[in-house]
Amino acid sequence: MTAPKLQYKKMKIEELIILAQQDDIKALEELLRCEQKNIFATFTYLSKSRQNISDLTQEALLRVAKNLKNLKNPKHFKSWLNQIVTHLFYDELRKLSRKPDVISIDEDKDDEHPSNIKNTLADNHCKPYEKCLSVELEDVIRTEINNLPQHFRIAIVLRELQGLSYEEIANITNVTIGTVKSRIARARGRLQENLKNYI
């Protein structure tokens, strides 16, 4: 017997995982719904290309759904999920390295404001002044993170955005804890230097 529909939203992630592993489809749907934004945001910070982020997010959710029963300890879900995300990101990098860069002919551009995918953050809604500043700052931070070398970028995103431990990041990226700490320290240093005019 499954829990009533409204109860799923109140459940902790670990409870949803246990129910989903017992073939409770509603629990799985709620789990995927909870994690979708987080996965999308992670790919947004990891990937320099905006074109494939939705596809990568869907693929990550699909892999979670297919492989959730293989997760032995629900407490390790976050680390397990980020391993899926990181592997997908590496796979995408390998694919892109075999393909030349492509720019869509449908991309909006004009003479005064040439299109720059890296700096585009579409938002047509009117917002208060403070909200606009927040969005602008977030765009600047995202751009600076995207400009970091790949190994720095992965380490800082997994640590600062996902809250993983040094040990978890070391396991995901197959390097030592010392290397992880070094990469994060150097990434923080670069970000502080590059963002000092904004923060």
Buried (B, 14 or more C-beta within 10 A) or exposed (E): EEBEEEEBEEBEBEBBBBBBBEEBEBBBBBBBEBBBEBBBBBBBBBBBBBEBBEEBBEBBBEBBBEEBEEBEEBEEBBBBBBBBBBEBBBEBBEEBEEEEEEEEEEEEEEEEEEEEEEEEEEEEEEEEEEEEEEBEEEBBBBBBBBBBEEBBBBBBBBBBBBEBBBEBBBBBBEBEBEBBBBBBEBBBEBBEEBBEEEE
